[in-house]
Protein backbone atom coordinates (compact mmCIF):
# COMPACT_ATOMS: atom_id res chain seq x y z
CA UNK A 1 0.00 0.00 0.00
CA UNK A 2 1.56 3.31 -1.03
CA UNK A 3 0.65 5.08 2.18
CA UNK A 4 3.00 2.83 4.11
CA UNK A 5 5.54 5.66 3.90
CA UNK A 6 4.53 6.72 7.39
CA UNK A 7 6.94 4.12 8.76
CA UNK A 8 9.73 6.34 7.44
CA UNK A 9 8.74 9.02 9.94
CA UNK A 10 7.69 6.97 12.94
CA UNK A 11 9.94 3.91 13.10
CA UNK A 12 13.12 5.58 14.41
CA UNK A 13 14.29 5.33 17.95
CA UNK A 14 17.40 6.49 19.80
CA UNK A 15 18.96 7.11 23.19
CA UNK A 16 17.58 9.67 25.62
CA UNK A 17 19.42 12.94 25.08
CA UNK A 18 22.28 14.02 27.30
CA UNK A 19 24.31 17.20 27.36
CA UNK A 20 23.17 20.63 26.16
CA UNK A 21 19.75 21.03 24.57
CA UNK A 22 19.75 21.50 20.79
CA UNK A 23 17.19 20.44 18.18
CA UNK A 24 14.29 19.87 20.56
CA UNK A 25 14.44 23.26 22.28
CA UNK A 26 12.27 25.22 19.85
CA UNK A 27 8.96 24.79 18.07
CA UNK A 28 9.12 23.25 14.61
CA UNK A 29 6.71 21.89 12.01
CA UNK A 30 7.86 19.69 9.11
CA UNK A 31 5.65 18.68 6.19
CA UNK A 32 6.56 15.81 3.85
CA UNK A 33 5.17 14.76 0.48
CA UNK A 34 4.83 10.98 0.25
CA UNK A 35 5.01 9.05 -2.99
CA UNK A 36 4.98 5.40 -3.89
CA UNK A 37 7.17 4.72 -6.91
CA UNK A 38 6.26 7.87 -8.92
CA UNK A 39 2.70 8.15 -7.64
CA UNK A 40 1.75 10.89 -5.11
CA UNK A 41 0.27 9.07 -2.10
CA UNK A 42 -0.23 11.56 0.72
CA UNK A 43 1.24 13.88 3.31
CA UNK A 44 3.03 13.44 6.62
CA UNK A 45 3.59 16.08 9.30
CA UNK A 46 6.08 16.06 12.19
CA UNK A 47 5.90 18.69 14.91
CA UNK A 48 7.60 19.55 18.17
CA UNK A 49 6.20 22.08 20.63
CA UNK A 50 7.88 23.17 23.87
CA UNK A 51 5.46 23.44 26.81
CA UNK A 52 5.75 24.84 30.33
CA UNK A 53 8.14 23.42 32.96
CA UNK A 54 10.65 21.89 30.50
CA UNK A 55 7.96 19.70 28.98
CA UNK A 56 7.70 19.11 25.26
CA UNK A 57 5.18 17.53 22.92
CA UNK A 58 5.95 15.65 19.72
CA UNK A 59 3.33 14.91 17.11
CA UNK A 60 3.26 12.86 13.90
CA UNK A 61 0.42 12.54 11.41
CA UNK A 62 -0.08 10.79 8.10
CA UNK A 63 -2.92 11.33 5.62
CA UNK A 64 -3.48 9.65 2.28
CA UNK A 65 -4.53 11.95 -0.57
CA UNK A 66 -7.97 12.00 -2.16
CA UNK A 67 -7.07 9.45 -4.83
CA UNK A 68 -5.72 6.92 -2.33
CA UNK A 69 -8.70 7.66 -0.04
CA UNK A 70 -10.98 6.03 -2.62
CA UNK A 71 -9.63 2.56 -1.86
CA UNK A 72 -7.50 2.85 1.32
CA UNK A 73 -8.06 5.92 3.47
CA UNK A 74 -5.35 6.66 6.03
CA UNK A 75 -5.62 9.09 8.96
CA UNK A 76 -2.96 8.30 11.58
CA UNK A 77 -1.98 10.43 14.57
CA UNK A 78 0.66 9.94 17.27
CA UNK A 79 1.36 12.28 20.17
CA UNK A 80 4.23 11.89 22.65
CA UNK A 81 4.58 14.00 25.80
CA UNK A 82 7.68 14.14 27.93
CA UNK A 83 10.07 16.26 29.94
CA UNK A 84 13.67 17.37 29.64
CA UNK A 85 15.65 16.71 32.83
CA UNK A 86 19.25 17.20 33.93
CA UNK A 87 20.17 13.61 33.02
CA UNK A 88 18.41 13.70 29.67
CA UNK A 89 14.98 13.40 28.13
CA UNK A 90 12.21 11.43 29.89
CA UNK A 91 9.20 10.04 28.03
CA UNK A 92 5.85 10.33 29.86
CA UNK A 93 2.95 9.41 27.57
CA UNK A 94 2.54 8.03 24.05
CA UNK A 95 -0.85 8.19 22.27
CA UNK A 96 -1.24 6.13 19.10
CA UNK A 97 -4.36 6.42 16.93
CA UNK A 98 -4.45 4.60 13.61
CA UNK A 99 -7.12 4.62 10.91
CA UNK A 100 -6.14 2.63 7.80
CA UNK A 101 -8.94 1.35 5.63
CA UNK A 102 -11.13 -0.73 7.94
CA UNK A 103 -8.39 -1.17 10.51
CA UNK A 104 -8.44 0.88 13.72
CA UNK A 105 -6.02 1.00 16.63
CA UNK A 106 -6.04 3.21 19.71
CA UNK A 107 -3.26 2.66 22.23
CA UNK A 108 -1.67 4.59 25.10
CA UNK A 109 1.68 3.93 26.78
CA UNK A 110 2.31 5.54 30.19
CA UNK A 111 6.01 5.91 31.14
CA UNK A 112 5.54 7.87 34.38
CA UNK A 113 6.81 5.07 36.68
CA UNK A 114 10.60 4.57 36.25
CA UNK A 115 11.42 1.11 34.95
CA UNK A 116 7.86 0.31 33.95
CA UNK A 117 5.37 1.15 31.22
CA UNK A 118 1.60 0.73 31.41
CA UNK A 119 0.15 -0.16 28.01
CA UNK A 120 -3.55 0.43 27.32
CA UNK A 121 -5.29 -0.99 24.26
CA UNK A 122 -8.41 1.15 24.02
CA UNK A 123 -10.00 -0.92 21.25
CA UNK A 124 -9.69 -4.14 23.25
CA UNK A 125 -10.19 -2.43 26.63
CA UNK A 126 -7.10 -4.11 28.09
CA UNK A 127 -4.20 -2.90 30.25
CA UNK A 128 -0.77 -4.49 30.76
CA UNK A 129 2.36 -3.45 32.67
CA UNK A 130 5.85 -4.18 31.30
CA UNK A 131 9.29 -3.88 32.89
CA UNK A 132 11.62 -1.67 30.84
CA UNK A 133 15.15 -0.29 31.29
CA UNK A 134 15.19 3.13 32.93
CA UNK A 135 15.54 5.77 30.20
CA UNK A 136 13.48 3.83 27.64
CA UNK A 137 11.53 6.10 25.28
CA UNK A 138 8.77 5.70 22.71
CA UNK A 139 9.61 5.63 19.01
CA UNK A 140 8.30 9.09 18.19
CA UNK A 141 10.19 10.81 20.99
CA UNK A 142 13.29 8.92 19.97
CA UNK A 143 13.13 10.22 16.40
CA UNK A 144 13.45 13.79 17.60
CA UNK A 145 16.08 12.89 20.19
CA UNK A 146 18.13 11.29 17.42
CA UNK A 147 18.75 14.72 16.02
CA UNK A 148 20.68 15.71 19.15
CA UNK A 149 23.36 13.05 18.70
CA UNK A 150 26.71 13.74 16.99
CA UNK A 151 25.90 11.12 14.29
CA UNK A 152 29.49 10.25 13.47
CA UNK A 153 29.96 8.33 10.23
CA UNK A 154 30.81 4.68 10.83
CA UNK A 155 29.35 4.64 14.32
CA UNK A 156 26.41 2.57 15.59
CA UNK A 157 24.11 3.79 18.36
CA UNK A 158 22.25 1.30 20.56
CA UNK A 159 19.05 2.49 22.13
CA UNK A 160 16.31 1.19 24.46
CA UNK A 161 12.75 1.67 23.16
CA UNK A 162 9.28 0.33 23.89
CA UNK A 163 7.03 -0.32 20.90
CA UNK A 164 4.02 -2.57 20.38
CA UNK A 165 4.29 -4.42 23.71
CA UNK A 166 8.00 -4.99 23.18
CA UNK A 167 11.10 -3.55 24.84
CA UNK A 168 14.33 -3.85 22.87
CA UNK A 169 17.39 -2.00 21.62
CA UNK A 170 17.38 -0.35 18.22
CA UNK A 171 20.67 -0.10 16.36
CA UNK A 172 21.08 3.04 14.27
CA UNK A 173 23.93 3.02 11.76
CA UNK A 174 25.47 6.26 10.51
CA UNK A 175 26.39 5.35 6.96
CA UNK A 176 27.86 8.32 5.11
CA UNK A 177 27.73 12.01 4.27
CA UNK A 178 26.56 13.37 0.94
CA UNK A 179 25.25 16.60 -0.63
CA UNK A 180 21.61 16.82 -1.68
CA UNK A 181 19.24 19.30 -3.32
CA UNK A 182 16.37 20.14 -0.94
CA UNK A 183 13.83 22.88 -0.26
CA UNK A 184 16.55 24.33 1.98
CA UNK A 185 18.90 24.52 -0.99
CA UNK A 186 21.92 22.36 -1.72
CA UNK A 187 22.89 21.00 1.70
CA UNK A 188 25.32 18.51 3.20
CA UNK A 189 23.52 15.57 4.77
CA UNK A 190 24.29 12.56 6.93
CA UNK A 191 22.56 9.27 6.03
CA UNK A 192 21.39 6.94 8.78
CA UNK A 193 19.77 3.49 8.80
CA UNK A 194 17.80 2.33 11.87
CA UNK A 195 17.51 -1.43 12.36
CA UNK A 196 14.22 -2.25 14.07
CA UNK A 197 12.55 -5.38 15.37
CA UNK A 198 9.00 -4.07 15.06
CA UNK A 199 7.31 -3.01 11.84
CA UNK A 200 6.32 0.51 12.81
CA UNK A 201 2.92 1.80 11.78
CA UNK A 202 3.01 0.14 8.37
CA UNK A 203 4.51 -3.21 7.45
CA UNK A 204 7.69 -2.91 5.46
CA UNK A 205 9.96 -5.44 3.81
CA UNK A 206 13.30 -3.62 3.67
CA UNK A 207 15.54 -1.07 5.30
CA UNK A 208 14.73 2.54 6.07
CA UNK A 209 17.21 5.26 5.09
CA UNK A 210 16.98 8.84 6.36
CA UNK A 211 18.91 11.91 5.19
CA UNK A 212 19.45 14.57 7.89
CA UNK A 213 21.12 17.95 7.42
CA UNK A 214 24.74 17.74 8.55
CA UNK A 215 24.51 20.51 11.13
CA UNK A 216 23.40 20.88 14.75
CA UNK A 217 19.67 20.71 13.88
CA UNK A 218 19.81 17.47 11.84
CA UNK A 219 16.63 18.31 9.92
CA UNK A 220 15.18 15.26 8.10
CA UNK A 221 14.96 16.19 4.42
CA UNK A 222 14.49 12.85 2.64
CA UNK A 223 13.52 9.29 3.59
CA UNK A 224 12.96 6.08 1.72
CA UNK A 225 11.95 2.50 2.45
CA UNK A 226 11.21 -0.68 0.59
CA UNK A 227 7.69 -2.13 0.72
CA UNK A 228 6.22 -5.27 -0.81
CA UNK A 229 5.96 -3.59 -4.20
CA UNK A 230 8.51 -0.92 -5.00
CA UNK A 231 9.79 1.87 -2.81
CA UNK A 232 8.16 4.60 -0.77
CA UNK A 233 9.71 8.07 -0.49
CA UNK A 234 8.99 10.97 1.86
CA UNK A 235 10.52 14.33 0.95
CA UNK A 236 10.51 17.53 3.01
CA UNK A 237 8.41 20.19 1.26
CA UNK A 238 7.83 22.74 4.05
CA UNK A 239 9.44 23.74 7.33
CA UNK A 240 8.34 26.34 9.91
CA UNK A 241 9.71 27.48 13.28
CA UNK A 242 6.26 27.34 14.82
CA UNK A 243 3.38 24.92 15.30
CA UNK A 244 0.10 26.13 13.77
CA UNK A 245 -2.98 26.25 15.98
CA UNK A 246 -5.43 23.36 15.65
CA UNK A 247 -8.07 23.50 12.93
CA UNK A 248 -11.41 22.41 14.41
CA UNK A 249 -10.28 18.85 15.04
CA UNK A 250 -8.77 18.34 11.59
CA UNK A 251 -5.36 16.73 11.34
CA UNK A 252 -2.50 19.00 10.31
CA UNK A 253 -1.79 16.72 7.35
CA UNK A 254 -5.30 17.40 6.01
CA UNK A 255 -4.74 21.16 5.73
ZILIN-V389892 format. One record per backbone hydrogen bond with DSSP energy under -1.0 kcal/mol. NH is the residue of the N-H (numbers start at 0). CO is the residue of the C=O. E is the energy in kcal/mol with one decimal. If there is no record, write none. Layout:
NH_CO_E, NH_CO_E
This chain:
3_0_-2.0, 5_2_-1.4, 6_3_-1.6, 7_4_-1.9, 8_5_-1.4, 9_5_-1.4, 10_6_-1.5, 24_21_-1.7, 27_47_-2.1, 28_239_-2.4, 29_45_-3.3, 30_237_-2.6, 31_43_-3.3, 32_234_-2.6, 33_41_-2.6, 34_232_-2.6, 35_38_-2.7, 36_230_-2.7, 38_35_-2.9, 40_33_-3.1, 41_33_-1.5, 42_62_-2.7, 43_31_-2.1, 44_60_-2.2, 45_29_-2.6, 46_58_-2.7, 47_27_-2.4, 48_56_-2.6, 50_54_-3.5, 54_51_-1.2, 55_81_-1.9, 56_48_-2.1, 57_79_-3.0, 58_46_-2.4, 59_77_-2.5, 60_44_-2.3, 61_75_-1.9, 62_42_-2.8, 63_73_-1.7, 64_40_-2.0, 68_64_-2.5, 70_67_-1.5, 71_67_-2.8, 74_98_-2.7, 75_61_-2.4, 76_96_-3.0, 77_59_-2.7, 78_94_-2.3, 79_57_-2.7, 80_92_-2.6, 81_55_-1.9, 82_89_-2.5, 83_53_-2.9, 84_87_-3.3, 87_84_-1.3, 89_82_-3.2, 91_80_-2.5, 92_80_-2.1, 93_108_-2.2, 94_78_-3.4, 95_106_-3.1, 96_76_-2.7, 97_104_-3.1, 99_102_-2.4, 100_72_-3.0, 102_99_-2.5, 104_97_-1.9, 106_95_-2.7, 107_119_-2.3, 108_93_-2.4, 109_117_-2.9, 110_91_-2.8, 115_112_-2.1, 116_129_-2.2, 117_109_-2.3, 118_127_-3.5, 119_107_-3.3, 120_125_-2.3, 121_105_-2.4, 124_120_-1.3, 125_120_-1.7, 127_118_-2.3, 129_116_-2.6, 131_114_-2.1, 135_132_-1.8, 136_159_-1.4, 141_137_-2.0, 142_138_-1.3, 143_139_-1.3, 144_140_-2.2, 145_141_-2.1, 147_144_-2.1, 148_145_-1.7, 153_173_-2.8, 154_151_-2.0, 156_171_-2.3, 158_169_-2.1, 160_167_-2.7, 161_136_-1.6, 162_165_-2.9, 167_160_-2.1, 169_158_-2.8, 170_194_-1.4, 171_156_-2.5, 172_192_-2.8, 173_154_-2.1, 174_190_-2.5, 177_188_-2.1, 179_186_-2.5, 181_184_-1.6, 184_181_-1.7, 186_179_-2.7, 188_177_-2.6, 189_211_-2.9, 190_175_-3.0, 191_209_-2.6, 192_172_-2.6, 194_170_-3.3, 204_225_-1.3, 205_225_-1.2, 208_223_-2.5, 209_191_-2.3, 210_221_-3.1, 211_189_-2.6, 212_218_-2.1, 213_187_-2.9, 214_212_-1.9, 220_210_-2.6, 221_210_-1.1, 222_233_-2.2, 223_208_-2.2, 224_231_-2.2, 225_206_-1.0, 226_229_-1.9, 231_224_-3.1, 232_34_-2.8, 233_222_-2.4, 234_32_-2.3, 235_220_-2.1, 236_30_-2.9, 237_30_-1.4, 239_28_-2.2, 249_246_-2.1, 253_250_-1.4
